[in-house]
């Protein structure tokens, strides 16, 4: 992982220099913008320990795209997370205790630009957000003498008014961060499954595998806590 880290650092510092060299007085208008979340990279460079503060609904968008029009901009974002663990456990039928958690986040929206100074811009807009989540856990515990695990899947819909703050390094390169206020609805369905331990026969009566549905809706304000580096092309 070290060579990859050093390569990322080199690209992070070389990109502004490269684009700055291309920054001329030609009146060319760039209509497309591609961005990527560099928060983790900056934290590593500055040796910052990022702590997870509770957020009711705060998706992550590692890749963003913006289509710049005359009166407003169209914006897209996609991201997510996937975590898997595998631990040996002799008491389980397959000798492995596996768990996975996967989230896919995407958004689509519009925004309006306000030029504050030559270097600073402010955007306000509205996003529609959707998150799809899925998880599996081989072993959650014991119930009535049976071992049990869990499968679940769910989704979140949200509408999020947002404010984006942009610092322009040059005509093509900028740093951005965003605050937003989201109105969200979540639904998640969880279903247990049961198994017998190889060295400990269970009761003859297997518990019923009934699904449970969890619903939640709410309002959430997210402060700016990430940095996106964006390039116009």
VEXTOR-510322 format. One record per residue (C-alpha): residue number from 1; residue in one letter; y negated, z, x negated. Coordinates in pm, 1 decimal, padded with zeros to 6 digits. Layout:
<nodes>
- NUM,A,Y,Z,X
...
</nodes>
This chain:
<nodes>
- 1,X,00000.0,00000.0,00000.0
- 2,X,-00240.0,00053.4,-00293.2
- 3,X,-00278.2,-00320.4,-00380.2
- 4,X,-00352.8,-00395.0,-00013.9
- 5,X,-00613.8,-00118.9,-00005.6
- 6,X,-00790.8,-00249.3,-00317.3
- 7,X,-00782.2,-00605.0,-00180.1
- 8,X,-00941.4,-00486.3,00145.1
- 9,X,-01215.5,-00307.7,-00046.8
- 10,X,-01282.8,-00618.9,-00255.9
- 11,X,-01306.5,-00840.0,00052.8
- 12,X,-01531.0,-00587.6,00227.8
- 13,X,-01785.8,-00596.1,-00055.9
- 14,X,-01746.9,-00964.3,-00147.1
- 15,X,-01800.8,-01101.0,00204.2
- 16,X,-02166.4,-00992.2,00237.6
- 17,X,-02245.2,-01135.8,-00107.8
- 18,X,-02078.2,-01465.9,-00025.8
- 19,X,-02254.8,-01505.3,00306.8
- 20,X,-02586.7,-01392.2,00165.8
- 21,X,-02567.6,-01679.6,-00082.0
- 22,X,-02528.0,-01919.0,00212.3
- 23,X,-02822.4,-01770.3,00403.9
- 24,X,-03091.1,-02042.6,00393.5
- 25,X,-03392.1,-02131.7,00601.2
- 26,X,-03209.0,-02408.8,00785.0
- 27,X,-03265.0,-02373.3,01162.0
- 28,X,-02893.9,-02379.6,01243.0
- 29,X,-02780.6,-02181.6,01546.8
- 30,X,-02443.4,-02009.1,01523.8
- 31,X,-02279.5,-01980.5,01866.1
- 32,X,-01959.0,-01795.3,01775.9
- 33,X,-01913.0,-01447.5,01632.9
- 34,X,-01592.7,-01285.8,01507.9
- 35,X,-01573.4,-00914.6,01430.8
- 36,X,-01324.4,-00658.8,01308.3
- 37,X,-01317.8,-00279.1,01319.4
- 38,X,-01363.1,-00145.5,00962.8
- 39,X,-01393.0,00224.8,01050.6
- 40,X,-01066.9,00319.4,00877.1
- 41,X,-01159.1,00122.4,00565.8
- 42,X,-01500.2,00290.6,00540.1
- 43,X,-01339.7,00632.3,00589.6
- 44,X,-01104.7,00562.2,00296.8
- 45,X,-01387.2,00439.2,00074.1
- 46,X,-01602.3,00743.1,00150.3
- 47,X,-01302.4,00982.8,00154.3
- 48,X,-01381.2,01086.1,00510.8
- 49,X,-01117.7,01277.1,00706.3
- 50,X,-01142.5,01137.0,01059.0
- 51,X,-01054.7,01390.5,01328.9
- 52,X,-00944.7,01286.6,01675.4
- 53,X,-01179.1,01419.9,01939.1
- 54,X,-01053.3,01414.5,02295.2
- 55,X,-01150.1,01106.0,02492.1
- 56,X,-01020.9,01047.5,02844.7
- 57,X,-01006.8,00672.3,02795.6
- 58,X,-01123.7,00512.1,02471.0
- 59,X,-00931.2,00195.6,02377.8
- 60,X,-00941.1,00044.0,02028.8
- 61,X,-01038.4,-00319.2,01968.0
- 62,X,-00948.4,-00430.8,01617.8
- 63,X,-01058.1,-00791.3,01673.8
- 64,X,-01364.1,-00901.6,01872.3
- 65,X,-01509.8,-01238.5,01966.6
- 66,X,-01849.9,-01327.9,02108.6
- 67,X,-01977.3,-01658.1,02249.2
- 68,X,-02354.0,-01665.5,02214.3
- 69,X,-02531.1,-01848.2,02497.5
- 70,X,-02899.6,-01900.4,02573.4
- 71,X,-02950.1,-01619.2,02828.0
- 72,X,-02649.4,-01392.4,02770.6
- 73,X,-02332.6,-01354.3,02561.9
- 74,X,-01966.0,-01355.5,02658.5
- 75,X,-01757.1,-01094.3,02471.8
- 76,X,-01386.0,-01039.4,02419.7
- 77,X,-01186.1,-00774.2,02239.2
- 78,X,-00819.7,-00702.8,02169.8
- 79,X,-00638.3,-00420.0,01995.1
- 80,X,-00387.7,-00139.9,02043.0
- 81,X,-00140.9,00082.4,01862.6
- 82,X,00232.4,00104.2,01812.1
- 83,X,00409.6,00409.0,01665.9
- 84,X,00784.7,00446.3,01613.8
- 85,X,00984.7,00736.1,01468.9
- 86,X,01356.3,00760.1,01386.8
- 87,X,01510.2,01092.7,01289.2
- 88,X,01882.2,01170.4,01230.6
- 89,X,02025.6,01408.1,01486.9
- 90,X,02401.4,01464.5,01477.0
- 91,X,02410.0,01618.2,01824.7
- 92,X,02304.4,01292.2,01994.5
- 93,X,02555.0,01021.6,02095.9
- 94,X,02407.0,00756.7,01861.6
- 95,X,02319.1,01011.3,01587.2
- 96,X,01950.4,00902.3,01597.2
- 97,X,01650.7,01052.1,01774.6
- 98,X,01411.4,00761.3,01829.6
- 99,X,01072.3,00754.0,01995.9
- 100,X,00818.2,00473.3,02042.5
- 101,X,00467.0,00456.3,02184.1
- 102,X,00288.2,00123.9,02234.8
- 103,X,-00055.4,00045.1,02376.4
- 104,X,-00220.3,-00295.6,02413.7
- 105,X,-00594.8,-00296.6,02486.3
- 106,X,-00813.3,-00589.8,02581.4
- 107,X,-01154.6,-00637.3,02735.5
- 108,X,-01382.7,-00913.3,02865.6
- 109,X,-01750.2,-00880.0,02946.7
- 110,X,-02107.2,-01002.6,02927.2
- 111,X,-02412.9,-00870.4,02746.5
- 112,X,-02784.9,-00932.5,02707.2
- 113,X,-02962.7,-00921.7,02369.8
- 114,X,-03290.5,-00746.7,02292.4
- 115,X,-03444.3,-00817.6,01949.3
- 116,X,-03608.9,-00497.3,01823.6
- 117,X,-03702.6,-00598.9,01468.5
- 118,X,-03597.7,-00861.3,01216.6
- 119,X,-03299.4,-00645.7,01119.2
- 120,X,-03220.7,-00448.9,01435.1
- 121,X,-03096.2,-00568.7,01773.8
- 122,X,-02988.2,-00392.6,02090.8
- 123,X,-02742.6,-00524.9,02351.3
- 124,X,-02661.1,-00398.6,02698.7
- 125,X,-02380.8,-00525.1,02918.3
- 126,X,-02067.0,-00462.3,03122.5
- 127,X,-01696.7,-00488.5,03028.3
- 128,X,-01379.2,-00507.1,03232.2
- 129,X,-01102.3,-00327.8,03041.8
- 130,X,-00726.4,-00323.7,03076.1
- 131,X,-00470.0,-00121.8,02881.1
- 132,X,-00091.6,-00159.6,02904.1
- 133,X,00119.3,00126.8,02768.5
- 134,X,00490.6,00188.5,02720.9
- 135,X,00689.6,00471.6,02560.8
- 136,X,01048.7,00581.8,02500.1
- 137,X,01189.3,00912.5,02375.6
- 138,X,01562.0,00961.5,02307.4
- 139,X,01555.5,01339.0,02335.8
- 140,X,01309.2,01550.9,02534.0
- 141,X,01527.0,01855.9,02579.3
- 142,X,01816.1,02000.5,02780.7
- 143,X,01847.5,02033.2,03157.5
- 144,X,02144.1,02188.6,03342.2
- 145,X,02361.6,02142.6,03032.8
- 146,X,02269.2,01774.4,02991.3
- 147,X,02052.0,01625.2,02721.9
- 148,X,01770.1,01414.0,02856.2
- 149,X,01527.0,01151.0,02732.7
- 150,X,01242.4,00965.8,02893.8
- 151,X,01108.5,00614.2,02951.7
- 152,X,00759.3,00551.5,03083.2
- 153,X,00516.7,00267.8,03134.8
- 154,X,00168.1,00245.1,03275.7
- 155,X,-00168.6,00074.4,03283.3
- 156,X,-00540.0,00151.0,03296.2
- 157,X,-00822.5,-00045.0,03455.8
- 158,X,-01185.1,00031.2,03375.9
- 159,X,-01538.9,-00094.3,03418.6
- 160,X,-01760.5,00005.2,03127.6
- 161,X,-02138.8,-00037.1,03103.7
- 162,X,-02215.5,-00037.7,02732.3
- 163,X,-02489.9,-00038.3,02470.4
- 164,X,-02438.1,-00202.9,02130.1
- 165,X,-02657.3,-00141.2,01825.1
- 166,X,-02663.7,-00406.7,01551.7
- 167,X,-02797.7,-00408.8,01196.9
- 168,X,-02834.4,-00761.6,01054.7
- 169,X,-02747.0,-00793.9,00688.5
- 170,X,-02849.5,-01160.3,00707.2
- 171,X,-02846.6,-01442.1,00963.5
- 172,X,-02468.3,-01449.7,00980.1
- 173,X,-02342.8,-01104.2,00888.6
- 174,X,-02404.2,-00777.2,01075.2
- 175,X,-02277.4,-00424.0,01131.7
- 176,X,-02237.6,-00300.1,01489.9
- 177,X,-02149.7,00011.9,01682.8
- 178,X,-02137.6,00088.3,02053.3
- 179,X,-02172.9,00360.8,02314.2
- 180,X,-02028.5,00316.9,02662.0
- 181,X,-01975.9,00483.9,02995.3
- 182,X,-01645.7,00391.8,03162.5
- 183,X,-01516.2,00432.9,03516.3
- 184,X,-01137.1,00419.6,03488.1
- 185,X,-00815.4,00440.7,03689.9
- 186,X,-00479.0,00516.1,03528.1
- 187,X,-00125.1,00491.5,03662.8
- 188,X,00187.7,00591.3,03471.7
- 189,X,00550.0,00600.3,03586.9
- 190,X,00802.8,00815.9,03402.5
- 191,X,01178.9,00815.6,03450.3
- 192,X,01425.4,01053.0,03274.2
- 193,X,01775.9,00958.7,03164.7
- 194,X,02063.5,01198.7,03090.1
- 195,X,02349.3,01203.9,02837.7
- 196,X,02632.6,01430.7,02728.4
- 197,X,02631.8,01590.3,02384.7
- 198,X,02940.9,01481.6,02184.0
- 199,X,03025.0,01836.3,02070.6
- 200,X,02915.5,02012.7,02389.6
- 201,X,03056.2,01877.9,02719.2
- 202,X,02799.7,01895.6,02997.9
- 203,X,02829.6,02011.6,03352.8
- 204,X,03012.1,01768.6,03581.9
- 205,X,02702.5,01745.2,03801.6
- 206,X,02454.8,01506.8,03640.4
- 207,X,02087.9,01569.3,03731.5
- 208,X,01921.6,01302.5,03945.5
- 209,X,01708.3,01054.6,03751.4
- 210,X,01404.6,01041.5,03975.5
- 211,X,01085.9,00865.0,03866.8
- 212,X,00756.8,01050.5,03861.4
- 213,X,00426.9,00869.3,03913.8
- 214,X,00111.6,01007.8,03756.4
- 215,X,-00230.7,00883.2,03868.0
- 216,X,-00573.3,00971.1,03737.5
- 217,X,-00926.2,00841.4,03772.5
- 218,X,-01243.4,00957.3,03611.7
- 219,X,-01565.8,00893.3,03424.3
- 220,X,-01591.6,00902.8,03046.3
- 221,X,-01882.5,00868.5,02805.2
- 222,X,-01791.3,00756.2,02452.3
- 223,X,-02042.6,00808.9,02171.7
- 224,X,-02066.4,00557.1,01884.1
- 225,X,-01780.1,00648.2,01650.4
- 226,X,-01674.1,00317.1,01495.8
- 227,X,-01819.7,00034.3,01285.6
- 228,X,-01756.3,-00336.3,01338.0
- 229,X,-01841.0,-00597.3,01076.0
- 230,X,-01921.3,-00929.2,01247.8
- 231,X,-01967.0,-01283.9,01114.0
- 232,X,-02132.5,-01570.0,01301.9
- 233,X,-01975.2,-01911.0,01251.9
</nodes>
